[in-house]
Amino acid sequence: MQNSEVYLRAILSILARQTFPPDKLGPLVGGDKQQAAYNLCDGSRSQGEIAKQLGLDSGNFSKTVGRWIELGIIVRITEGKEARPLHIYPLPVSKSSKGEK
């Protein structure tokens, strides 16, 4: 990753946290499984890879990513022929998904 890409991602994250604080972003994303999928949308994997890794139906996940794009919490970045989803910033892992109460 080049410095300019790192700087742009940092700026996106800062602006996104002002627009969508974590307590507002979490409910937009969905439950624990959706949050796990959302956090994997870091621009390094395709939608299909994320769905396969988490055992999600690829059609339903595609609809979910489309909804996230409409909400402005995911963008698609294109490298070569492949588009990859990129979240505005990762969500903290919830206590319930760590097995804590």
Secondary structure by P-SEA (a helix, b strand, c coil): ccaaaaaaaaaaaaaaaaaccaaaaaaaaccaaaaaaaaaccccccaaaaaaaacccaaaaaaaaaaaaaaccbbbbbcccbbbbbccccccccccccccc
